[in-house]
C-alpha cells in the first residue's frame, strides 16, 4: 500500500504506476497523479513541497 505524501490518498502498489516520486532533502516522497498534476510547475521548478 502506498500513500501520497501530500493528500494522504492510498492505493495498492500495482495501481500507483502513474504516481510520481521525488527526493527532497534526502527523503523519498511519493505523490498521486492528482497532486502531481496540480503542482507540476513547482515540481519541475525543483521547489520543495513545503512551498506548494
mmCIF file of the N, C-alpha and C atoms, coordinates in Angstrom:
data_MODEL
# 
_entry.id   MODEL 
# 
loop_
_atom_site.group_PDB 
_atom_site.id 
_atom_site.type_symbol 
_atom_site.label_atom_id 
_atom_site.label_alt_id 
_atom_site.label_comp_id 
_atom_site.label_asym_id 
_atom_site.label_entity_id 
_atom_site.label_seq_id 
_atom_site.pdbx_PDB_ins_code 
_atom_site.Cartn_x 
_atom_site.Cartn_y 
_atom_site.Cartn_z 
_atom_site.occupancy 
_atom_site.B_iso_or_equiv 
_atom_site.pdbx_formal_charge 
_atom_site.auth_seq_id 
_atom_site.auth_comp_id 
_atom_site.auth_asym_id 
_atom_site.auth_atom_id 
_atom_site.pdbx_PDB_model_num 
ATOM 1   N N  . UNK A 1 1  ? 0.858  -1.180 0.000   1.00 0.00 ? 1  UNK A N  1 
ATOM 2   C CA . UNK A 1 1  ? 0.000  0.000  0.000   1.00 0.00 ? 1  UNK A CA 1 
ATOM 3   C C  . UNK A 1 1  ? 0.906  1.247  0.000   1.00 0.00 ? 1  UNK A C  1 
ATOM 4   N N  . UNK A 1 2  ? 0.640  2.143  -0.916  1.00 0.00 ? 2  UNK A N  1 
ATOM 5   C CA . UNK A 1 2  ? 1.372  3.413  -0.974  1.00 0.00 ? 2  UNK A CA 1 
ATOM 6   C C  . UNK A 1 2  ? 0.444  4.543  -0.562  1.00 0.00 ? 2  UNK A C  1 
ATOM 7   N N  . UNK A 1 3  ? 1.033  5.583  0.019   1.00 0.00 ? 3  UNK A N  1 
ATOM 8   C CA . UNK A 1 3  ? 0.279  6.749  0.465   1.00 0.00 ? 3  UNK A CA 1 
ATOM 9   C C  . UNK A 1 3  ? 0.887  8.005  -0.132  1.00 0.00 ? 3  UNK A C  1 
ATOM 10  N N  . UNK A 1 4  ? 0.050  8.890  -0.668  1.00 0.00 ? 4  UNK A N  1 
ATOM 11  C CA . UNK A 1 4  ? 0.513  10.168 -1.202  1.00 0.00 ? 4  UNK A CA 1 
ATOM 12  C C  . UNK A 1 4  ? 0.972  11.027 -0.023  1.00 0.00 ? 4  UNK A C  1 
ATOM 13  N N  . UNK A 1 5  ? 2.177  11.567 -0.123  1.00 0.00 ? 5  UNK A N  1 
ATOM 14  C CA . UNK A 1 5  ? 2.718  12.385 0.959   1.00 0.00 ? 5  UNK A CA 1 
ATOM 15  C C  . UNK A 1 5  ? 2.062  13.762 1.049   1.00 0.00 ? 5  UNK A C  1 
ATOM 16  N N  . UNK A 1 6  ? 1.240  14.116 0.068   1.00 0.00 ? 6  UNK A N  1 
ATOM 17  C CA . UNK A 1 6  ? 0.601  15.425 0.102   1.00 0.00 ? 6  UNK A CA 1 
ATOM 18  C C  . UNK A 1 6  ? -0.855 15.350 0.560   1.00 0.00 ? 6  UNK A C  1 
ATOM 19  N N  . UNK A 1 7  ? -1.646 14.477 -0.063  1.00 0.00 ? 7  UNK A N  1 
ATOM 20  C CA . UNK A 1 7  ? -3.078 14.432 0.266   1.00 0.00 ? 7  UNK A CA 1 
ATOM 21  C C  . UNK A 1 7  ? -3.483 13.231 1.114   1.00 0.00 ? 7  UNK A C  1 
ATOM 22  N N  . UNK A 1 8  ? -2.597 12.224 1.225   1.00 0.00 ? 8  UNK A N  1 
ATOM 23  C CA . UNK A 1 8  ? -2.907 11.059 2.047   1.00 0.00 ? 8  UNK A CA 1 
ATOM 24  C C  . UNK A 1 8  ? -3.647 9.944  1.325   1.00 0.00 ? 8  UNK A C  1 
ATOM 25  N N  . UNK A 1 9  ? -3.902 10.103 0.028   1.00 0.00 ? 9  UNK A N  1 
ATOM 26  C CA . UNK A 1 9  ? -4.580 9.064  -0.757  1.00 0.00 ? 9  UNK A CA 1 
ATOM 27  C C  . UNK A 1 9  ? -3.761 7.779  -0.721  1.00 0.00 ? 9  UNK A C  1 
ATOM 28  N N  . UNK A 1 10 ? -4.448 6.630  -0.651  1.00 0.00 ? 10 UNK A N  1 
ATOM 29  C CA . UNK A 1 10 ? -3.765 5.348  -0.603  1.00 0.00 ? 10 UNK A CA 1 
ATOM 30  C C  . UNK A 1 10 ? -4.177 4.485  -1.788  1.00 0.00 ? 10 UNK A C  1 
ATOM 31  N N  . UNK A 1 11 ? -3.228 3.656  -2.252  1.00 0.00 ? 11 UNK A N  1 
ATOM 32  C CA . UNK A 1 11 ? -3.502 2.736  -3.346  1.00 0.00 ? 11 UNK A CA 1 
ATOM 33  C C  . UNK A 1 11 ? -2.544 1.560  -3.261  1.00 0.00 ? 11 UNK A C  1 
ATOM 34  N N  . UNK A 1 12 ? -2.964 0.451  -3.845  1.00 0.00 ? 12 UNK A N  1 
ATOM 35  C CA . UNK A 1 12 ? -2.114 -0.735 -3.902  1.00 0.00 ? 12 UNK A CA 1 
ATOM 36  C C  . UNK A 1 12 ? -0.929 -0.458 -4.826  1.00 0.00 ? 12 UNK A C  1 
ATOM 37  N N  . UNK A 1 13 ? 0.183  -1.151 -4.603  1.00 0.00 ? 13 UNK A N  1 
ATOM 38  C CA . UNK A 1 13 ? 1.401  -0.967 -5.394  1.00 0.00 ? 13 UNK A CA 1 
ATOM 39  C C  . UNK A 1 13 ? 1.152  -1.015 -6.899  1.00 0.00 ? 13 UNK A C  1 
ATOM 40  N N  . UNK A 1 14 ? 0.389  -1.956 -7.387  1.00 0.00 ? 14 UNK A N  1 
ATOM 41  C CA . UNK A 1 14 ? 0.147  -2.098 -8.815  1.00 0.00 ? 14 UNK A CA 1 
ATOM 42  C C  . UNK A 1 14 ? -0.655 -0.966 -9.424  1.00 0.00 ? 14 UNK A C  1 
ATOM 43  N N  . UNK A 1 15 ? -1.373 -0.217 -8.612  1.00 0.00 ? 15 UNK A N  1 
ATOM 44  C CA . UNK A 1 15 ? -2.208 0.878  -9.096  1.00 0.00 ? 15 UNK A CA 1 
ATOM 45  C C  . UNK A 1 15 ? -1.510 2.230  -9.024  1.00 0.00 ? 15 UNK A C  1 
ATOM 46  N N  . UNK A 1 16 ? -0.241 2.239  -8.644  1.00 0.00 ? 16 UNK A N  1 
ATOM 47  C CA . UNK A 1 16 ? 0.474  3.515  -8.483  1.00 0.00 ? 16 UNK A CA 1 
ATOM 48  C C  . UNK A 1 16 ? 1.466  3.781  -9.614  1.00 0.00 ? 16 UNK A C  1 
ATOM 49  N N  . UNK A 1 17 ? 1.262  3.150  -10.768 1.00 0.00 ? 17 UNK A N  1 
ATOM 50  C CA . UNK A 1 17 ? 2.177  3.342  -11.892 1.00 0.00 ? 17 UNK A CA 1 
ATOM 51  C C  . UNK A 1 17 ? 2.190  4.785  -12.390 1.00 0.00 ? 17 UNK A C  1 
ATOM 52  N N  . UNK A 1 18 ? 1.115  5.513  -12.192 1.00 0.00 ? 18 UNK A N  1 
ATOM 53  C CA . UNK A 1 18 ? 1.045  6.903  -12.641 1.00 0.00 ? 18 UNK A CA 1 
ATOM 54  C C  . UNK A 1 18 ? 1.453  7.889  -11.540 1.00 0.00 ? 18 UNK A C  1 
ATOM 55  N N  . UNK A 1 19 ? 1.840  7.392  -10.393 1.00 0.00 ? 19 UNK A N  1 
ATOM 56  C CA . UNK A 1 19 ? 2.270  8.247  -9.298  1.00 0.00 ? 19 UNK A CA 1 
ATOM 57  C C  . UNK A 1 19 ? 3.705  8.700  -9.529  1.00 0.00 ? 19 UNK A C  1 
ATOM 58  N N  . UNK A 1 20 ? 4.101  9.779  -8.898  1.00 0.00 ? 20 UNK A N  1 
ATOM 59  C CA . UNK A 1 20 ? 5.427  10.343 -9.059  1.00 0.00 ? 20 UNK A CA 1 
ATOM 60  C C  . UNK A 1 20 ? 6.210  10.244 -7.752  1.00 0.00 ? 20 UNK A C  1 
ATOM 61  N N  . UNK A 1 21 ? 7.502  10.034 -7.873  1.00 0.00 ? 21 UNK A N  1 
ATOM 62  C CA . UNK A 1 21 ? 8.367  10.041 -6.687  1.00 0.00 ? 21 UNK A CA 1 
ATOM 63  C C  . UNK A 1 21 ? 9.394  11.155 -6.823  1.00 0.00 ? 21 UNK A C  1 
ATOM 64  N N  . UNK A 1 22 ? 9.858  11.622 -5.688  1.00 0.00 ? 22 UNK A N  1 
ATOM 65  C CA . UNK A 1 22 ? 10.810 12.717 -5.648  1.00 0.00 ? 22 UNK A CA 1 
ATOM 66  C C  . UNK A 1 22 ? 11.685 12.531 -4.410  1.00 0.00 ? 22 UNK A C  1 
ATOM 67  N N  . UNK A 1 23 ? 12.869 13.088 -4.437  1.00 0.00 ? 23 UNK A N  1 
ATOM 68  C CA . UNK A 1 23 ? 13.744 13.057 -3.268  1.00 0.00 ? 23 UNK A CA 1 
ATOM 69  C C  . UNK A 1 23 ? 13.962 14.492 -2.821  1.00 0.00 ? 23 UNK A C  1 
ATOM 70  N N  . UNK A 1 24 ? 13.572 14.792 -1.598  1.00 0.00 ? 24 UNK A N  1 
ATOM 71  C CA . UNK A 1 24 ? 13.711 16.134 -1.027  1.00 0.00 ? 24 UNK A CA 1 
ATOM 72  C C  . UNK A 1 24 ? 14.500 16.033 0.267   1.00 0.00 ? 24 UNK A C  1 
ATOM 73  N N  . UNK A 1 25 ? 15.614 16.705 0.300   1.00 0.00 ? 25 UNK A N  1 
ATOM 74  C CA . UNK A 1 25 ? 16.480 16.700 1.482   1.00 0.00 ? 25 UNK A CA 1 
ATOM 75  C C  . UNK A 1 25 ? 16.833 15.275 1.906   1.00 0.00 ? 25 UNK A C  1 
ATOM 76  N N  . UNK A 1 26 ? 17.090 14.419 0.908   1.00 0.00 ? 26 UNK A N  1 
ATOM 77  C CA . UNK A 1 26 ? 17.481 13.049 1.189   1.00 0.00 ? 26 UNK A CA 1 
ATOM 78  C C  . UNK A 1 26 ? 16.337 12.112 1.541   1.00 0.00 ? 26 UNK A C  1 
ATOM 79  N N  . UNK A 1 27 ? 15.108 12.598 1.524   1.00 0.00 ? 27 UNK A N  1 
ATOM 80  C CA . UNK A 1 27 ? 13.938 11.788 1.880   1.00 0.00 ? 27 UNK A CA 1 
ATOM 81  C C  . UNK A 1 27 ? 13.095 11.536 0.640   1.00 0.00 ? 27 UNK A C  1 
ATOM 82  N N  . UNK A 1 28 ? 12.732 10.287 0.393   1.00 0.00 ? 28 UNK A N  1 
ATOM 83  C CA . UNK A 1 28 ? 11.895 9.925  -0.743  1.00 0.00 ? 28 UNK A CA 1 
ATOM 84  C C  . UNK A 1 28 ? 10.446 10.306 -0.460  1.00 0.00 ? 28 UNK A C  1 
ATOM 85  N N  . UNK A 1 29 ? 9.808  10.978 -1.427  1.00 0.00 ? 29 UNK A N  1 
ATOM 86  C CA . UNK A 1 29 ? 8.418  11.397 -1.297  1.00 0.00 ? 29 UNK A CA 1 
ATOM 87  C C  . UNK A 1 29 ? 7.631  10.829 -2.469  1.00 0.00 ? 29 UNK A C  1 
ATOM 88  N N  . UNK A 1 30 ? 6.371  10.500 -2.256  1.00 0.00 ? 30 UNK A N  1 
ATOM 89  C CA . UNK A 1 30 ? 5.506  9.926  -3.276  1.00 0.00 ? 30 UNK A CA 1 
ATOM 90  C C  . UNK A 1 30 ? 4.263  10.789 -3.405  1.00 0.00 ? 30 UNK A C  1 
ATOM 91  N N  . UNK A 1 31 ? 3.851  11.061 -4.663  1.00 0.00 ? 31 UNK A N  1 
ATOM 92  C CA . UNK A 1 31 ? 2.683  11.899 -4.919  1.00 0.00 ? 31 UNK A CA 1 
ATOM 93  C C  . UNK A 1 31 ? 1.745  11.204 -5.897  1.00 0.00 ? 31 UNK A C  1 
ATOM 94  N N  . UNK A 1 32 ? 0.443  11.224 -5.605  1.00 0.00 ? 32 UNK A N  1 
ATOM 95  C CA . UNK A 1 32 ? -0.540 10.631 -6.500  1.00 0.00 ? 32 UNK A CA 1 
ATOM 96  C C  . UNK A 1 32 ? -0.635 11.459 -7.781  1.00 0.00 ? 32 UNK A C  1 
ATOM 97  N N  . UNK A 1 33 ? -1.327 10.913 -8.796  1.00 0.00 ? 33 UNK A N  1 
ATOM 98  C CA . UNK A 1 33 ? -1.398 11.622 -10.075 1.00 0.00 ? 33 UNK A CA 1 
ATOM 99  C C  . UNK A 1 33 ? -2.135 12.949 -9.963  1.00 0.00 ? 33 UNK A C  1 
ATOM 100 N N  . UNK A 1 34 ? -3.129 13.056 -9.086  1.00 0.00 ? 34 UNK A N  1 
ATOM 101 C CA . UNK A 1 34 ? -3.853 14.317 -8.928  1.00 0.00 ? 34 UNK A CA 1 
ATOM 102 C C  . UNK A 1 34 ? -2.960 15.406 -8.342  1.00 0.00 ? 34 UNK A C  1 
ATOM 103 N N  . UNK A 1 35 ? -2.214 15.083 -7.301  1.00 0.00 ? 35 UNK A N  1 
ATOM 104 C CA . UNK A 1 35 ? -1.315 16.057 -6.689  1.00 0.00 ? 35 UNK A CA 1 
ATOM 105 C C  . UNK A 1 35 ? -0.162 16.402 -7.633  1.00 0.00 ? 35 UNK A C  1 
ATOM 106 N N  . UNK A 1 36 ? 0.309  15.411 -8.376  1.00 0.00 ? 36 UNK A N  1 
ATOM 107 C CA . UNK A 1 36 ? 1.381  15.647 -9.340  1.00 0.00 ? 36 UNK A CA 1 
ATOM 108 C C  . UNK A 1 36 ? 0.942  16.642 -10.404 1.00 0.00 ? 36 UNK A C  1 
ATOM 109 N N  . UNK A 1 37 ? -0.260 16.454 -10.933 1.00 0.00 ? 37 UNK A N  1 
ATOM 110 C CA . UNK A 1 37 ? -0.779 17.371 -11.961 1.00 0.00 ? 37 UNK A CA 1 
ATOM 111 C C  . UNK A 1 37 ? -0.995 18.771 -11.401 1.00 0.00 ? 37 UNK A C  1 
ATOM 112 N N  . UNK A 1 38 ? -1.543 18.846 -10.202 1.00 0.00 ? 38 UNK A N  1 
ATOM 113 C CA . UNK A 1 38 ? -1.866 20.136 -9.596  1.00 0.00 ? 38 UNK A CA 1 
ATOM 114 C C  . UNK A 1 38 ? -0.608 20.956 -9.320  1.00 0.00 ? 38 UNK A C  1 
ATOM 115 N N  . UNK A 1 39 ? 0.494  20.301 -8.976  1.00 0.00 ? 39 UNK A N  1 
ATOM 116 C CA . UNK A 1 39 ? 1.708  21.008 -8.575  1.00 0.00 ? 39 UNK A CA 1 
ATOM 117 C C  . UNK A 1 39 ? 2.862  20.806 -9.555  1.00 0.00 ? 39 UNK A C  1 
ATOM 118 N N  . UNK A 1 40 ? 2.545  20.512 -10.821 1.00 0.00 ? 40 UNK A N  1 
ATOM 119 C CA . UNK A 1 40 ? 3.559  20.186 -11.811 1.00 0.00 ? 40 UNK A CA 1 
ATOM 120 C C  . UNK A 1 40 ? 4.612  21.280 -11.972 1.00 0.00 ? 40 UNK A C  1 
ATOM 121 N N  . UNK A 1 41 ? 4.220  22.528 -12.064 1.00 0.00 ? 41 UNK A N  1 
ATOM 122 C CA . UNK A 1 41 ? 5.201  23.615 -12.259 1.00 0.00 ? 41 UNK A CA 1 
ATOM 123 C C  . UNK A 1 41 ? 6.145  23.745 -11.075 1.00 0.00 ? 41 UNK A C  1 
ATOM 124 N N  . UNK A 1 42 ? 5.646  23.613 -9.877  1.00 0.00 ? 42 UNK A N  1 
ATOM 125 C CA . UNK A 1 42 ? 6.502  23.688 -8.690  1.00 0.00 ? 42 UNK A CA 1 
ATOM 126 C C  . UNK A 1 42 ? 7.458  22.502 -8.651  1.00 0.00 ? 42 UNK A C  1 
ATOM 127 N N  . UNK A 1 43 ? 6.981  21.337 -9.051  1.00 0.00 ? 43 UNK A N  1 
ATOM 128 C CA . UNK A 1 43 ? 7.820  20.133 -9.068  1.00 0.00 ? 43 UNK A CA 1 
ATOM 129 C C  . UNK A 1 43 ? 8.934  20.306 -10.092 1.00 0.00 ? 43 UNK A C  1 
ATOM 130 N N  . UNK A 1 44 ? 8.583  20.734 -11.313 1.00 0.00 ? 44 UNK A N  1 
ATOM 131 C CA . UNK A 1 44 ? 9.589  20.930 -12.350 1.00 0.00 ? 44 UNK A CA 1 
ATOM 132 C C  . UNK A 1 44 ? 10.559 22.038 -11.991 1.00 0.00 ? 44 UNK A C  1 
ATOM 133 N N  . UNK A 1 45 ? 10.110 23.021 -11.217 1.00 0.00 ? 45 UNK A N  1 
ATOM 134 C CA . UNK A 1 45 ? 10.970 24.115 -10.775 1.00 0.00 ? 45 UNK A CA 1 
ATOM 135 C C  . UNK A 1 45 ? 11.841 23.727 -9.589  1.00 0.00 ? 45 UNK A C  1 
ATOM 136 N N  . UNK A 1 46 ? 11.730 22.450 -9.168  1.00 0.00 ? 46 UNK A N  1 
ATOM 137 C CA . UNK A 1 46 ? 12.524 21.902 -8.063  1.00 0.00 ? 46 UNK A CA 1 
ATOM 138 C C  . UNK A 1 46 ? 12.268 22.605 -6.739  1.00 0.00 ? 46 UNK A C  1 
ATOM 139 N N  . UNK A 1 47 ? 11.061 23.135 -6.550  1.00 0.00 ? 47 UNK A N  1 
ATOM 140 C CA . UNK A 1 47 ? 10.697 23.735 -5.277  1.00 0.00 ? 47 UNK A CA 1 
ATOM 141 C C  . UNK A 1 47 ? 10.346 22.631 -4.293  1.00 0.00 ? 47 UNK A C  1 
ATOM 142 N N  . UNK A 1 48 ? 10.798 22.752 -3.055  1.00 0.00 ? 48 UNK A N  1 
ATOM 143 C CA . UNK A 1 48 ? 10.423 21.787 -2.026  1.00 0.00 ? 48 UNK A CA 1 
ATOM 144 C C  . UNK A 1 48 ? 8.915  21.838 -1.811  1.00 0.00 ? 48 UNK A C  1 
ATOM 145 N N  . UNK A 1 49 ? 8.323  20.712 -1.440  1.00 0.00 ? 49 UNK A N  1 
ATOM 146 C CA . UNK A 1 49 ? 6.869  20.629 -1.284  1.00 0.00 ? 49 UNK A CA 1 
ATOM 147 C C  . UNK A 1 49 ? 6.342  21.601 -0.220  1.00 0.00 ? 49 UNK A C  1 
ATOM 148 N N  . UNK A 1 50 ? 7.164  22.028 0.696   1.00 0.00 ? 50 UNK A N  1 
ATOM 149 C CA . UNK A 1 50 ? 6.683  22.989 1.711   1.00 0.00 ? 50 UNK A CA 1 
ATOM 150 C C  . UNK A 1 50 ? 6.303  24.337 1.073   1.00 0.00 ? 50 UNK A C  1 
ATOM 151 N N  . UNK A 1 51 ? 6.781  24.636 -0.128  1.00 0.00 ? 51 UNK A N  1 
ATOM 152 C CA . UNK A 1 51 ? 6.454  25.882 -0.823  1.00 0.00 ? 51 UNK A CA 1 
ATOM 153 C C  . UNK A 1 51 ? 5.187  25.777 -1.635  1.00 0.00 ? 51 UNK A C  1 
ATOM 154 N N  . UNK A 1 52 ? 4.646  24.565 -1.863  1.00 0.00 ? 52 UNK A N  1 
ATOM 155 C CA . UNK A 1 52 ? 3.454  24.400 -2.674  1.00 0.00 ? 52 UNK A CA 1 
ATOM 156 C C  . UNK A 1 52 ? 2.268  24.890 -1.905  1.00 0.00 ? 52 UNK A C  1 
# 
